[in-house]
Amino acid sequence: MPGKWITIRKTPKAAFRAWMARPDGGSGPVLVLLQEIFGVNRQMREMADAFAAEGYVVLVPDLFWRLEPGIELGFSDKERTQAFDYYGRFDLELGMRDLGEVVKLARKLPKTTGKVGVTGYCLGGLLAWLAAARLKVDGAVGYYGVGIEKHLAEARKITCPLLLHFGEIDKWTPPAVIAKIRKATAKSGNVAMHVYPGADHGFSNSHRPAFNRSAAGLAHSRTIGLLRRAIGPRYDLEALWEQHTFFEFGARDVAATMRTMVGAPYVNHIPVLTGGVGHDDLARFYKYHFIPKCPADTKLVPVSRTVGADRIVDEMLFCFTHDTEIDWMLPGVKPTGRYVEVPLVAIVNFRGSKLYHEHIYWDQASVLVQIGLLDPAGLPVAGHDQARKLLDTSLPSNRLMRRWRESEGKLAP
Protein backbone atom coordinates (compact mmCIF):
# COMPACT_ATOMS: atom_id res chain seq x y z
CA MET A 1 0.00 0.00 0.00
CA PRO A 2 1.33 3.51 -0.77
CA GLY A 3 2.65 5.48 2.21
CA LYS A 4 1.35 8.87 3.29
CA TRP A 5 2.03 11.68 5.73
CA ILE A 6 -0.10 11.88 8.87
CA THR A 7 -0.24 14.61 11.50
CA ILE A 8 0.63 14.01 15.13
CA ARG A 9 -0.86 16.82 17.22
CA LYS A 10 0.62 17.75 20.58
CA THR A 11 -1.54 20.82 21.25
CA PRO A 12 -4.03 22.81 19.12
CA LYS A 13 -1.12 25.01 18.05
CA ALA A 14 1.68 22.44 17.81
CA ALA A 15 1.81 19.51 15.40
CA PHE A 16 4.36 17.52 13.46
CA ARG A 17 4.20 14.88 10.77
CA ALA A 18 5.10 11.22 10.47
CA TRP A 19 5.33 9.10 7.36
CA MET A 20 3.05 6.06 7.61
CA ALA A 21 3.31 2.87 5.56
CA ARG A 22 0.87 -0.01 5.97
CA PRO A 23 1.20 -3.66 4.95
CA ASP A 24 -0.91 -5.02 2.10
CA GLY A 25 -3.48 -6.33 4.54
CA GLY A 26 -3.72 -2.86 6.09
CA SER A 27 -3.27 -3.96 9.69
CA GLY A 28 -0.61 -5.26 12.05
CA PRO A 29 1.57 -4.27 15.01
CA VAL A 30 3.15 -0.81 14.86
CA LEU A 31 6.83 -0.21 14.25
CA VAL A 32 8.12 3.31 14.93
CA LEU A 33 11.10 3.87 12.64
CA LEU A 34 13.58 6.51 13.78
CA GLN A 35 15.69 8.51 11.34
CA GLU A 36 19.36 9.14 10.97
CA ILE A 37 20.46 12.79 11.05
CA PHE A 38 19.34 13.26 7.43
CA GLY A 39 15.63 13.56 8.15
CA VAL A 40 12.75 11.48 6.84
CA ASN A 41 14.35 11.17 3.43
CA ARG A 42 13.93 8.72 0.57
CA GLN A 43 16.01 6.07 2.29
CA MET A 44 13.85 6.16 5.43
CA ARG A 45 10.66 5.91 3.38
CA GLU A 46 12.12 2.93 1.51
CA MET A 47 12.89 1.31 4.86
CA ALA A 48 9.31 2.00 5.93
CA ASP A 49 8.08 0.18 2.82
CA ALA A 50 10.40 -2.76 3.52
CA PHE A 51 9.13 -3.13 7.09
CA ALA A 52 5.54 -2.71 5.92
CA ALA A 53 6.16 -5.68 3.61
CA GLU A 54 7.16 -7.60 6.75
CA GLY A 55 3.67 -7.03 8.17
CA TYR A 56 4.09 -3.82 10.20
CA VAL A 57 2.22 -0.54 10.29
CA VAL A 58 5.22 1.78 10.16
CA LEU A 59 5.46 5.34 11.50
CA VAL A 60 8.50 7.49 10.71
CA PRO A 61 8.22 10.72 12.74
CA ASP A 62 9.84 13.97 11.64
CA LEU A 63 12.18 14.33 14.61
CA PHE A 64 13.70 17.63 13.42
CA TRP A 65 10.37 19.43 13.08
CA ARG A 66 11.19 21.87 15.88
CA LEU A 67 14.28 22.99 13.93
CA GLU A 68 12.73 22.91 10.47
CA PRO A 69 9.81 20.75 9.35
CA GLY A 70 10.21 18.40 6.42
CA ILE A 71 14.00 18.05 6.29
CA GLU A 72 15.07 15.55 3.62
CA LEU A 73 18.80 15.39 3.01
CA GLY A 74 20.97 13.19 0.85
CA PHE A 75 24.55 12.13 1.53
CA SER A 76 26.72 14.63 -0.35
CA ASP A 77 29.40 16.51 1.59
CA LYS A 78 27.25 19.65 1.65
CA GLU A 79 24.21 17.75 2.91
CA ARG A 80 26.28 15.94 5.52
CA THR A 81 27.40 19.34 6.85
CA GLN A 82 23.76 20.43 7.05
CA ALA A 83 22.81 17.20 8.78
CA PHE A 84 25.49 17.64 11.45
CA ASP A 85 24.25 21.18 12.04
CA TYR A 86 20.72 19.91 12.72
CA TYR A 87 22.11 17.13 14.88
CA GLY A 88 24.11 19.62 16.94
CA ARG A 89 20.99 21.72 17.58
CA PHE A 90 18.66 18.80 18.25
CA ASP A 91 17.19 18.84 21.80
CA LEU A 92 17.29 15.22 22.90
CA GLU A 93 14.80 15.59 25.73
CA LEU A 94 12.24 17.38 23.58
CA GLY A 95 12.80 14.73 20.95
CA MET A 96 12.00 12.03 23.49
CA ARG A 97 8.80 13.87 24.42
CA ASP A 98 7.80 13.89 20.77
CA LEU A 99 8.64 10.21 20.47
CA GLY A 100 6.44 9.57 23.49
CA GLU A 101 3.55 11.21 21.63
CA VAL A 102 4.19 8.96 18.65
CA VAL A 103 4.16 5.83 20.83
CA LYS A 104 0.88 6.93 22.45
CA LEU A 105 -0.67 7.42 19.03
CA ALA A 106 0.70 4.08 17.87
CA ARG A 107 -1.05 2.27 20.71
CA LYS A 108 -4.41 3.66 19.57
CA LEU A 109 -4.11 3.53 15.79
CA PRO A 110 -7.02 1.75 14.10
CA LYS A 111 -6.33 -1.62 12.48
CA THR A 112 -3.37 -2.31 14.75
CA THR A 113 -2.74 -4.83 17.51
CA GLY A 114 -1.74 -2.41 20.28
CA LYS A 115 1.82 -3.73 20.24
CA VAL A 116 4.54 -1.15 19.50
CA GLY A 117 8.19 -1.65 18.63
CA VAL A 118 10.92 0.88 17.85
CA THR A 119 13.81 0.62 15.41
CA GLY A 120 16.30 3.45 14.91
CA TYR A 121 19.51 4.30 13.07
CA CYS A 122 22.40 6.51 14.24
CA LEU A 123 20.58 9.25 16.20
CA GLY A 124 17.55 7.00 15.98
CA GLY A 125 19.62 4.18 17.48
CA LEU A 126 20.19 6.27 20.59
CA LEU A 127 16.50 7.13 20.75
CA ALA A 128 15.63 3.44 20.47
CA TRP A 129 17.82 2.79 23.54
CA LEU A 130 16.06 5.57 25.45
CA ALA A 131 12.63 4.41 24.27
CA ALA A 132 13.36 0.94 25.66
CA ALA A 133 14.25 2.53 29.00
CA ARG A 134 11.58 5.23 29.26
CA LEU A 135 8.56 4.61 27.03
CA LYS A 136 7.51 1.04 27.86
CA VAL A 137 7.61 -0.06 24.24
CA ASP A 138 7.30 -3.78 23.61
CA GLY A 139 10.63 -4.17 21.83
CA ALA A 140 13.42 -2.02 20.42
CA VAL A 141 16.31 -2.26 17.97
CA GLY A 142 19.16 0.24 17.60
CA TYR A 143 21.53 0.38 14.65
CA TYR A 144 24.91 2.03 15.31
CA GLY A 145 23.40 4.32 17.95
CA VAL A 146 25.65 7.29 18.67
CA GLY A 147 25.86 8.52 22.25
CA ILE A 148 24.43 5.51 24.07
CA GLU A 149 27.51 5.44 26.31
CA LYS A 150 26.37 8.79 27.78
CA HIS A 151 23.13 7.21 28.98
CA LEU A 152 24.27 3.90 30.43
CA ALA A 153 22.59 4.65 33.76
CA GLU A 154 19.28 3.99 31.99
CA ALA A 155 20.24 0.36 31.30
CA ARG A 156 18.65 -0.77 34.57
CA LYS A 157 15.27 0.56 33.40
CA ILE A 158 15.18 -1.54 30.22
CA THR A 159 12.59 -4.28 30.63
CA CYS A 160 11.65 -4.98 27.01
CA PRO A 161 13.77 -6.96 24.51
CA LEU A 162 16.46 -4.69 23.04
CA LEU A 163 18.83 -5.51 20.20
CA LEU A 164 21.86 -3.37 19.31
CA HIS A 165 23.83 -3.54 16.04
CA PHE A 166 27.32 -2.02 15.65
CA GLY A 167 29.92 -1.92 12.89
CA GLU A 168 33.39 -3.15 13.77
CA ILE A 169 35.17 -0.14 12.22
CA ASP A 170 32.61 2.55 13.11
CA LYS A 171 34.57 5.52 14.51
CA TRP A 172 31.40 6.86 16.16
CA THR A 173 31.03 3.68 18.22
CA PRO A 174 34.60 2.39 18.58
CA PRO A 175 35.43 -0.85 20.43
CA ALA A 176 35.92 0.98 23.74
CA VAL A 177 32.40 2.41 23.56
CA ILE A 178 30.91 -0.96 22.60
CA ALA A 179 32.74 -2.54 25.54
CA LYS A 180 31.19 0.01 27.92
CA ILE A 181 27.71 -0.72 26.61
CA ARG A 182 28.30 -4.45 26.82
CA LYS A 183 29.50 -4.13 30.43
CA ALA A 184 26.52 -1.97 31.41
CA THR A 185 24.06 -4.51 30.00
CA ALA A 186 25.91 -7.69 30.97
CA LYS A 187 23.48 -8.57 33.77
CA SER A 188 20.40 -7.79 31.74
CA GLY A 189 18.51 -10.66 30.25
CA ASN A 190 16.81 -8.31 27.81
CA VAL A 191 19.71 -6.82 25.83
CA ALA A 192 21.57 -8.49 22.97
CA MET A 193 24.41 -6.99 20.93
CA HIS A 194 26.08 -7.84 17.64
CA VAL A 195 29.21 -6.38 16.06
CA TYR A 196 29.63 -6.87 12.30
CA PRO A 197 33.19 -7.50 11.01
CA GLY A 198 34.41 -4.91 8.52
CA ALA A 199 31.20 -2.87 8.78
CA ASP A 200 31.25 0.90 9.19
CA HIS A 201 28.76 3.49 10.38
CA GLY A 202 25.67 3.41 8.19
CA PHE A 203 26.28 -0.15 7.01
CA SER A 204 22.52 -0.78 6.68
CA ASN A 205 21.82 2.27 4.50
CA SER A 206 21.83 1.21 0.83
CA HIS A 207 22.26 4.84 -0.31
CA ARG A 208 25.54 5.37 1.54
CA PRO A 209 29.06 4.30 0.53
CA ALA A 210 29.34 2.39 3.80
CA PHE A 211 26.53 0.04 2.81
CA ASN A 212 27.53 -3.55 3.57
CA ARG A 213 25.08 -5.99 2.02
CA SER A 214 26.02 -9.03 4.07
CA ALA A 215 26.04 -7.15 7.39
CA ALA A 216 22.79 -5.38 6.54
CA GLY A 217 21.08 -8.64 5.60
CA LEU A 218 22.17 -10.47 8.73
CA ALA A 219 21.23 -7.51 10.94
CA HIS A 220 17.81 -7.31 9.30
CA SER A 221 17.14 -10.99 9.95
CA ARG A 222 18.11 -10.56 13.59
CA THR A 223 15.92 -7.47 13.82
CA ILE A 224 12.94 -9.33 12.38
CA GLY A 225 13.61 -12.15 14.83
CA LEU A 226 13.34 -9.79 17.80
CA LEU A 227 10.31 -7.98 16.43
CA ARG A 228 8.45 -11.21 15.67
CA ARG A 229 8.98 -12.40 19.25
CA ALA A 230 8.19 -9.04 20.86
CA ILE A 231 5.28 -7.67 18.82
CA GLY A 232 4.53 -10.15 16.01
CA PRO A 233 3.20 -10.85 13.48
CA ARG A 234 4.04 -14.53 13.21
CA TYR A 235 3.80 -16.49 9.97
CA ASP A 236 3.82 -20.21 9.24
CA LEU A 237 6.87 -20.15 6.98
CA GLU A 238 6.86 -23.92 6.50
CA ALA A 239 3.32 -23.85 5.13
CA LEU A 240 4.20 -20.95 2.82
CA TRP A 241 7.29 -22.77 1.49
CA GLU A 242 5.44 -26.03 0.97
CA GLN A 243 2.69 -24.21 -0.91
CA HIS A 244 5.32 -22.61 -3.14
CA THR A 245 7.05 -25.91 -3.91
CA PHE A 246 3.70 -27.60 -4.61
CA PHE A 247 2.93 -24.99 -7.26
CA GLU A 248 6.41 -25.52 -8.73
CA PHE A 249 6.67 -29.31 -8.75
CA GLY A 250 3.10 -30.55 -8.17
CA ALA A 251 0.67 -28.23 -9.93
CA ARG A 252 3.42 -26.82 -12.19
CA ASP A 253 1.55 -23.52 -12.23
CA VAL A 254 3.71 -20.47 -13.00
CA ALA A 255 1.12 -17.83 -12.06
CA ALA A 256 0.34 -19.52 -8.74
CA THR A 257 4.06 -19.87 -8.00
CA MET A 258 4.63 -16.16 -8.60
CA ARG A 259 1.71 -15.24 -6.33
CA THR A 260 3.56 -16.80 -3.40
CA MET A 261 6.41 -14.29 -3.89
CA VAL A 262 6.94 -10.56 -3.33
CA GLY A 263 6.60 -8.14 -6.22
CA ALA A 264 10.32 -8.14 -7.04
CA PRO A 265 11.73 -11.53 -5.98
CA TYR A 266 14.85 -13.32 -7.11
CA VAL A 267 16.10 -16.89 -7.37
CA ASN A 268 19.75 -17.88 -7.70
CA HIS A 269 20.82 -21.45 -8.42
CA ILE A 270 24.36 -20.95 -7.21
CA PRO A 271 26.30 -23.74 -9.04
CA VAL A 272 25.20 -22.74 -12.55
CA LEU A 273 24.08 -19.10 -12.08
CA THR A 274 20.54 -19.72 -13.31
CA GLY A 275 17.37 -18.09 -12.00
CA GLY A 276 15.92 -14.63 -12.30
CA VAL A 277 15.84 -11.20 -10.69
CA GLY A 278 12.58 -9.24 -10.57
CA HIS A 279 9.05 -10.36 -11.36
CA ASP A 280 9.20 -10.46 -15.15
CA ASP A 281 12.66 -12.02 -15.37
CA LEU A 282 11.80 -14.70 -12.81
CA ALA A 283 8.37 -15.43 -14.32
CA ARG A 284 10.05 -15.96 -17.70
CA PHE A 285 12.58 -18.28 -16.07
CA TYR A 286 9.85 -20.32 -14.33
CA LYS A 287 7.61 -20.49 -17.41
CA TYR A 288 10.15 -21.48 -20.04
CA HIS A 289 13.24 -22.83 -18.29
CA PHE A 290 12.29 -24.27 -14.90
CA ILE A 291 8.79 -25.68 -14.47
CA PRO A 292 8.51 -27.36 -17.92
CA LYS A 293 12.15 -28.45 -17.74
CA CYS A 294 11.89 -30.56 -14.60
CA PRO A 295 11.99 -34.31 -15.31
CA ALA A 296 8.69 -36.19 -15.10
CA ASP A 297 9.76 -38.28 -12.08
CA THR A 298 11.24 -35.38 -10.06
CA LYS A 299 11.13 -36.19 -6.36
CA LEU A 300 12.18 -34.17 -3.30
CA VAL A 301 13.19 -36.26 -0.28
CA PRO A 302 13.30 -34.14 2.90
CA VAL A 303 16.34 -34.58 5.14
CA SER A 304 16.24 -31.63 7.56
CA ARG A 305 14.65 -28.23 7.91
CA THR A 306 15.62 -25.21 9.99
CA VAL A 307 13.02 -22.47 10.42
CA GLY A 308 14.05 -18.98 11.50
CA ALA A 309 12.21 -15.71 11.88
CA ASP A 310 12.47 -14.77 8.21
CA ARG A 311 13.99 -17.76 6.44
CA ILE A 312 14.01 -21.52 6.02
CA VAL A 313 17.05 -23.71 5.36
CA ASP A 314 15.78 -26.87 3.69
CA GLU A 315 18.08 -29.85 3.20
CA MET A 316 16.82 -32.51 0.81
CA LEU A 317 17.67 -35.04 -1.85
CA PHE A 318 16.76 -33.97 -5.37
CA CYS A 319 16.04 -37.12 -7.37
CA PHE A 320 15.23 -37.45 -11.07
CA THR A 321 15.82 -39.29 -14.30
CA HIS A 322 17.65 -37.15 -16.85
CA ASP A 323 14.92 -37.51 -19.49
CA THR A 324 14.79 -33.88 -20.63
CA GLU A 325 17.24 -31.03 -21.10
CA ILE A 326 17.20 -29.38 -17.68
CA ASP A 327 17.90 -25.74 -18.52
CA TRP A 328 18.22 -24.62 -14.92
CA MET A 329 20.57 -27.40 -13.72
CA LEU A 330 22.27 -28.86 -16.80
CA PRO A 331 21.93 -26.16 -19.46
CA GLY A 332 22.89 -27.33 -22.92
CA VAL A 333 23.24 -30.99 -21.89
CA LYS A 334 21.08 -33.43 -23.88
CA PRO A 335 19.14 -36.06 -21.92
CA THR A 336 21.23 -39.07 -20.93
CA GLY A 337 18.44 -41.18 -19.41
CA ARG A 338 20.50 -41.66 -16.25
CA TYR A 339 19.08 -41.53 -12.74
CA VAL A 340 20.44 -38.82 -10.42
CA GLU A 341 20.08 -38.22 -6.69
CA VAL A 342 21.97 -35.29 -5.27
CA PRO A 343 21.88 -33.50 -1.90
CA LEU A 344 20.41 -30.02 -2.33
CA VAL A 345 20.07 -27.11 0.09
CA ALA A 346 17.56 -24.28 -0.35
CA ILE A 347 17.95 -21.11 1.71
CA VAL A 348 14.63 -19.30 1.41
CA ASN A 349 14.12 -15.75 2.63
CA PHE A 350 10.66 -14.31 3.34
CA ARG A 351 9.25 -10.82 3.64
CA GLY A 352 6.14 -11.17 5.72
CA SER A 353 3.94 -13.84 4.16
CA LYS A 354 5.73 -13.86 0.78
CA LEU A 355 8.93 -15.42 -0.49
CA TYR A 356 11.60 -12.81 -1.19
CA HIS A 357 14.48 -14.86 -2.53
CA GLU A 358 15.92 -18.35 -2.84
CA HIS A 359 19.58 -19.41 -2.83
CA ILE A 360 19.83 -23.01 -4.04
CA TYR A 361 23.02 -25.08 -3.64
CA TRP A 362 24.06 -28.53 -4.84
CA ASP A 363 27.29 -30.28 -5.88
CA GLN A 364 27.40 -29.94 -9.66
CA ALA A 365 30.39 -32.28 -9.88
CA SER A 366 28.28 -35.07 -8.38
CA VAL A 367 25.53 -34.47 -10.94
CA LEU A 368 28.06 -34.56 -13.81
CA VAL A 369 29.54 -37.81 -12.48
CA GLN A 370 26.10 -39.41 -12.30
CA ILE A 371 25.13 -38.51 -15.88
CA GLY A 372 28.51 -39.66 -17.21
CA LEU A 373 30.00 -36.30 -18.20
CA LEU A 374 32.74 -36.32 -15.55
CA ASP A 375 35.11 -39.22 -14.87
CA PRO A 376 35.62 -39.38 -11.10
CA ALA A 377 38.83 -41.41 -11.38
CA GLY A 378 41.59 -39.62 -9.53
CA LEU A 379 39.31 -36.75 -8.48
CA PRO A 380 37.91 -36.02 -5.00
CA VAL A 381 34.30 -36.19 -6.23
CA ALA A 382 31.49 -38.67 -5.68
CA GLY A 383 28.30 -39.63 -7.48
CA HIS A 384 25.38 -41.53 -5.93
CA ASP A 385 27.47 -42.18 -2.81
CA GLN A 386 26.82 -38.60 -1.67
CA ALA A 387 23.09 -39.24 -1.34
CA ARG A 388 23.55 -42.70 0.16
CA LYS A 389 25.98 -41.47 2.80
CA LEU A 390 23.65 -38.59 3.71
CA LEU A 391 20.85 -41.04 4.51
CA ASP A 392 22.99 -43.83 5.99
CA THR A 393 25.72 -42.65 8.37
CA SER A 394 26.99 -46.22 8.81
CA LEU A 395 28.54 -46.13 5.33
CA PRO A 396 32.33 -45.61 5.45
CA SER A 397 33.81 -42.13 5.50
CA ASN A 398 37.03 -40.84 3.94
CA ARG A 399 37.04 -43.21 0.93
CA LEU A 400 38.23 -40.35 -1.27
CA MET A 401 41.03 -39.47 1.15
CA ARG A 402 44.06 -41.42 -0.01
CA ARG A 403 46.05 -40.61 3.12
CA TRP A 404 43.36 -41.91 5.46
CA ARG A 405 45.23 -45.24 5.78
CA GLU A 406 48.31 -43.45 7.09
CA SER A 407 46.59 -42.75 10.40
CA GLU A 408 45.20 -46.26 10.80
CA GLY A 409 45.79 -47.54 14.31
CA LYS A 410 46.77 -44.11 15.62
CA LEU A 411 44.69 -42.52 18.39
CA ALA A 412 43.75 -38.87 18.44
CA PRO A 413 45.26 -36.95 21.40
Protein Blocks (a to p, Z undefined) as FASTA:
>chain_A
ZZddddddfbfkbccdddddddfkopacdddddddfeojafklmmmmmmmmmnopacddd
dfklmmoghiacdfbfklmmmmmmmmmmpcfklmmmmmmmmmmmmmmoghiehiacddde
hjlmmmmmmmmmmnopabdcdehiehklmmmmmmmmpmbdcdddddfklmklgfklmmmm
mmmmmmpckbccdddehiaehklpmkbfklcfklmmmmmmmmmmmmmmmnopaddfklmm
mmmmmmmmmnopaklmmmmpcfbdcdddfknopacedjklmmmmmmmmmmmmgcfklccd
dfbdcddfkbccdddddddddfbccfklmgoiacehiacddddddddddehjbcfbdcdd
ddfklmmmmnopacfehpacdfklmmmmmmmmkbcghklmmklmmmgoiacZZ
